C-alpha cells in the first residue's frame, strides 16, 4: 500500500525574542507567574517584514533542503494557519509563488492549534488517493498580530513561527512497521466556540479582531479531549503508549502536556517540550517541536512518533507516524 513518509523537516522563527520579563512593564504580570502556570519562558515575535508567508516560505526551504529536494519536486502545499497574510488568496498560494513553483496546487487549512495535525492527515489522504506524490505541509503563524496586548490573560501565552515537513509517497506492507503516517483521529465540536475565538472576521465585523480565551475553561476540557483522541489512534494502530518512541504534543501549556502524558502512561523522557522556547505558536507548534527534536538527534529514522493538538473550535486530533 501507499504510505506518506516524512522526508524532511524545517523551521523558521522571527528574529526578535521576547522574554517573560519584557511583559512586566506592559501588563500586571511576572516572569514567575507565566513560567509557573504555563512553562513559557520566551517567545519569538514577528517584525513588520516577517509574515506568515515569509516565515512559512523560510521553513519550507529548510525542509526542502533537508529532504534534498527543490520546489520543482513538490505537487501540493498545505498550509495550516489562522493568521493568513490576507483574507484571500490562501497564503499557501503566496508561498507557492515565493518558492517559484509554477505547477501543482496549494491551499490553506484552518483548524487553529490543531491545524498541523489536520494538514498532515489531509496531505496523507491526497498522497494515498494518488493526487500528489510529494507534499509540503507547513504550519505558520503570526499570532502576535491578533493578540490584545493589554490582556494579560492571553498576550503572554502566544508566539510566532513556522515549521514544515515534506511528505513523500512510498511503498508499505500495511503494517505498523511501515515508514509514514500509520493512523490518525480528528475531532471538532463547535459548541465550544465562545471559549476560544477571535472577535472579528470578514463576514461579521469586517475587521481582523483579537483573540479571546477563557483559559480555565479550555484547560478543563484539554486533557480529556487530548487523551480520548490519542486512545482512539492507539487502538486504530493496535499499539500502546509503551510502543511509542516520542510524543510531540501541541505546545500550549506545560501543565496540560504533563497531565496528558501522565494519564496516557507516556514516560516523561519521551515527551518533546518546546513551549519554554516558543510559547504557543498554534499551528506551528507541533512542526516547530518536531524540527527541534529531529535537529538535536532525538527523533531518528524508524522511530514511532505521536503528534497531538487541541485548540479553538474546539478542534483536536492525533497522528501516529513511523519516522
Ligand atoms: N499574570 C498574572 N496573573 C494573571 C495572568 C498573568 N499573565 N493572567 C491571568 N492572571 C490571573 C487571573 O486574573 C486570575 O486572577 P484572580 O484569581 O484574581 O481572578 C489568576 O491569575 C488565575 O487565573 P486562571 O485563569 O485561573 O489561571 P490558570 O491557572 O487557569 O492559568 C492559563 C491560566 C495559563 C491561561 C491556563 O488556563 C491555560 O493554559 N489554559 C489553556 C490554554 C490553552 O491550552 N490553549 C490551547 C489552545 S490555544 C488555541 O487554540 C489558539
Boltz pocket constraint, residues with backbone or C-beta under 6 A from the ligand:
constraints:
  - pocket:
      binder: B
      contacts: [[A, 28], [A, 29], [A, 30], [A, 33], [A, 34], [A, 37], [A, 38], [A, 112], [A, 113], [A, 114], [A, 152], [A, 153], [A, 154], [A, 156], [A, 196], [A, 214], [A, 215], [A, 216], [A, 217], [A, 218], [A, 219], [A, 222], [A, 252], [A, 253], [A, 256], [A, 280], [A, 282], [A, 310], [A, 311], [A, 312]]
      max_distance: 6.0
